[in-house]
Structure formats: structure tokens, C-alpha cells
Amino acid sequence: MLFERLLARLTLREPPPVVAMIRLTGVIGAPMPLRSGLSLAGLAETIERAFALADLKAVALAINSPGGSAAQSALIMGRIRALAEERQVPVLAFVEDVGASGGYWLALAGDEIWVNANSIVGSIGVIYSGFGFSDALQKLGIERRVHTAGERKSLLDPFRPERPEDIERLGAVQAEIHANFKEMVRARRGRRLKAPDDELFSGEFWVGRRAVELGLADGIGELRGVMRDRFGKRVRLRLMGRRENWFRRRLGLPGGRSEDNLGHGLIEGALGALEARVWWGRYGL
């Protein structure tokens, strides 16, 4: 009799709620040999598997990104939102060190955005940076030869002096991307925004508590604690990751992923690592 009661109790007990956890860490853009990059191509499988879990109650995004490609930010965010609406699953975003620029764009995939009191949040703007080597070439006696079909094919060639028309063209592109970014913030945050546009969209960034006051985030909290408060102590957090290539992983090759291209040169990789360092350095990290 006792055994039958225990069996009935075990049979009637509901399975624990499941929360899929996706880590979005790093600069947003195509990966390079010495720099990992967040892109839709690299994350699509992970996102699909997260929303396909049984007994799924929510998807949690752990975000730590200083930004990068606006296009990839929009693509990743768009895929998450499409699946969230298709499967009717809530998404909660959690900013760790940084959710700025494209990193904040990723956070907008969340129905709620949670931050740490010390998180860097915001930087809703568009930036272009580069180098100019025209004087260096002149001193070295090197002649730069560029031939194009189309008078506007060359833009901001680093080996030539800046031209006003190039700066004007770049500004127009940046303004359009900035407008898209602002439109997405308004669409996702709506009435929760508590500051005028000229403050929110100036490119400024803030620490966590101020971001909450401005309406860019919903509260201070960390992923595990919020999920346990929301779904109970039995909640299971399932960390989703990319499936790695077994052969390369066993050999200890970089990345261990089938789509990594070892043909990329070390110079390109070093430049990618330097670029990532610059992105993180903007926020003192």
C-alpha cells in the first residue's frame, strides 16, 4: 500500500520547469581565427535547439557584448523574436558586464531586460573608426594605385586623405542605421522609456541602476536568482551551446568547430583581436 502511494505521488508529480540559457558573449560580427564573433550563422542552431526543449517555460539570454555589426545584431535579435512568438515562449535578457551598442540591440530580444548594478548599458548610436596612412606612404615614397568602375566605389581609403564627399556619404549611412536602432528601441521598450530621445539616443552609456531609471532595463537581478523566483527552486537551467567538431576538439585545434576556417591568415586574426580589444576598451574593460 505504501509503495502504491509513493508510486502514485511520483507519477502525479509534474516535471521540473525548464529554462533554456543562451550565452551571447563577445563582439558581434563574423568570427576570425583569433577572435570569436557573434553571428546568426554561428548561433542559428543554438537558438533553434533552445526553443525546441521539452517543458520549456522561458529562454534566458546571458549577454556580455560591447557591440559590433548592426546587421548581425538585428539578425540575431530577429531570429530570437520570431521563435519566441511562434512558440509563445517568454524571453528574458540578462546583461552581465556590458550590453552596449549592438549588445543592447541583442538585449531588446528580451520581453524583460535585467542588469547588474554595475553593468554598462546603452550606447544607442553608430560608430565608424579607422586609420589614415597617406602621410606615411608619402614619406616612404610609396605610390597608392586604386582603379574602380564607378565613381563612388572607393570610400574613405585609409591610404588617401579624407574627402568631404566620403564623410558626407558615411554620415548618411550612419544616420539611417541609427534611425533603425532608435525605431527598434521604441518598438521593444515603448512606454517603459522614461527619458527624452536626445538623452536616450545620444550614444551615451550608463551603469545598471541608471539604465533602469531611464527605462532601458526593467530591474536589477541575476539570471539564476530571477529564474528561481519566477519558476521555483526546481527550475532547470539548460545551457545551450554550439555543437563542436569532434575531430578538431580531440586534436585541440582552435575553436573545434567545423565552420572555422584555418586558412585565414595570422595577420587577419591579429587585426580581429585588436578590433575586439578596441570594442571592449570603449567601456573600460
N, C-alpha and C positions, 0 to 999 in steps of 0.2 A: 504493500500500500504506500509506504514511504517512498519507494523507488518510483512508483507511478506518479506521485505528486511532484517529485523532483523533475521527472521527465516532462510532465505537463508544463511545469514552470519554465524549463529550458526551451520547450517548443514554442511557448507563447511569447517569450522574450524577443523584442524587436532587435534587429541587427543594429550595431552602433552607427550613428550618422558619420558620413564620410565627407571630408573637405579636401579637394584637390589643391595642391600648392604648386605654383609655377614661379620659379626664380627668374627674374628679369634683371640681370646684373651686367653692367659694362656699357661701353659706348655703342650707340645704335648705328648700324651700318654693316656693310659686307665684312666678313672676317678676313684677317690676314694671318700669315704664319706666326707672328709674334704678338698678335692682338686678336682676342676674341671679339666678335661683333654680334649684336642682336639684329636679326633679320627675320622676315616672315618665312623665308625658305628654311632657315635653321630651326624655327620654332613651331612651324605648322603642325608637325606630327605630335609634338608635346601638347599643344593646345587641344588638338582633336582627342587625344587619349584622355586628357583631363576631364573633358565634358562627357566622356563615354563611360566613366566609372559607375558601378552599381551603387545604389543607396546614396547618391551624391546629393548633398544639401547645399553646397556652395563651392565656388572656386576662389582661392585666395592668391593674390599676386604679391610677391615679395620683391619690391622694386628698389634698385640701387643703381641709378644711372644718371650721368651728367648731361645726357642728350646725344645728339648726332644727327643722322639723316631724318629730315622731316617726312619724307616719303615712307621710309620703313617704319617710323613711329606710327604714322597713320594706318599703314597696312596691318601691323601687328594689333593695334588697338581695334581696328575694324573687324578683324577675324574673331577676336575675343567677344566683341559685342554681338556679332552675327550668331555665334554659337550660344551665347547666353540667352538671347531672345528666342532662338529656335528651340532650345531645350528647357527654357523657363527656369534657369538657374541663376541665383544672385551671384554677383562678383564683388569681392571686397579687395581693395588695393591697400597695401601697407608700404609706406615709404620708410626706408632704413636711413642710410647716410644722406643720400641725395635722390630727389625726384624733381629734377630741374630741366627746363627746356624740353627736349624730346622725352626725357624721363618723366616729366609731368604729363606730357601727352599720353604716355602709357598708363599713368595713374587714372586718367579720365575714363579708362575702360571699366573702372570700378563704379558700382552703384553707390558705394561709400569709399571715402579715402581717409585712411588713418595714418598718422605720422608719429614720430618720436618727438619729444620736446626739443631735441637738438637736431632734427632733420633739416636739410636745406631744401626748400620748396619754392617753385615758381619759375622765374626767368622765362616768362612768356614773351619770347621775341625771336629774332632770326639774326644769326651772325655769320659773317664770312671773314676769314683771316688767311693771310698768305705772306709771301716774301717777295722782295724786289731785288734783282741781281744785275740790273742794267749797268750800274757804275762799275761793278766788279768785272763784268765782261769787257768793258771798255779799257780798264786798267790792264787786263790780261791780254788785250789785243785779240779777243775772240769775236768773230762776227756771227751774229744770230741770223739764220735763214729760215723763214717760215713762208710757205706758199699755200694759199687757200682758194677754194672755189666758193665764193660767197663772201661779200664784203664784211659781214658780221660774224664770220666763223671763228675768228680769234677773239677771245675775251680775256682781259687782264693778264696778258702774257707776262710772267714774272721776270723775263729777260728783256723787257722793253719798259720804258717809262709809262706810268699810268696815263690813260687818255680820259678826258671828261665824259665822252660818249659811252665809254665802257662802264664808268662808275654810275652813270645815269641808268644804263640798262640793268646793271646789277641791283640798283636800288629798287627798280620797278619789280623785279623778280622777288626780292626780299619782301616788299610791301604786300605782294599777292600771297606769299606763303604765310606772312604774319596775319593777314586777314583770315585765312583759312584756320589758323591756330586759334585766333580770338573767337571765331564762329563756333569752333568745337568746344571751347571752354564755356561759352554761353549756353550752348545746347545741352551740355552734360551737367553743368552746375546750376544753371538757371537762377531761381530766386535765392539760392543759398549764397550767392555772391554779395558781399557787403561793403564794397568799395567802388569808387568811380573807375571808369575804363582807363583814364590816364595814369592811375596808380597801378592797377592790376596788370596792364599790358605794356608797361614801360620797359620790360626786360629785367626789372628788379627781382631779387630773390629774398626770401625771409626764412627765419627759423620756425620750427613746428607750431608753437603756440600762436605766433602772429599769423601764420597761414590759416589756422583755424578761425581766428578773429576776422580775417578777410573773406572767409567763406571758400577758400581754395581747398580746405580739408574739413572733415567732419568731427574729428576728435583726436585725442592723444591715446595711443594704445599700441600694443604689440600683437603680432599675429596669433600666437598660441593662446594668450590670455583672452583676447576678444572672441576667438572661436569657442573656447570653453564656456565663456559667459553666455554666448549665443546658443550653443547646441548641447551644452552639458559636458561633464567630465569624461564621458565615454566617447567623445568625438575622436575620430581617427584622422590625422593629417597625413595625406599621401603625397609625398614629394614626387613630382613628375620631372623626368629628365629625358634628354635625347638618348636614343639607343646608339651605342658606340660600336665601331667595327672591332670585332673580337680579335682578329689577327694583329691589327696595329696596336691595340691596347696591350696584348700579351708581349709585344716587342718593345713596349714603352715609347712608341713613336708619338710625336706631339699631337694632341687632340684626340687621337684614337677614333676619329670619325671618318666615315667613308667618303664624305664630300670635301674633306680638307684637301687642298691642292699643294703638294710638296714642291711643285715646280715653281712656286713663287720665290723670287729671289730674297736673299737676306737683306738687301738694301730696302726693298719694298716693305719687308716686315719691320725693319728698324724704324722706317718712317711712320708706319702704322702705330708702333709702340709709342713713338714720340707724340703723335697726334692724340693718342689716348691720354698720355700724361698731361698734355695741354688742356684737354677737356676736364679732367679731374682737378687740375690746378686752378681752374677758374673759381672753384668753390673751396679752396684752401685744403684740398685733400691730395 
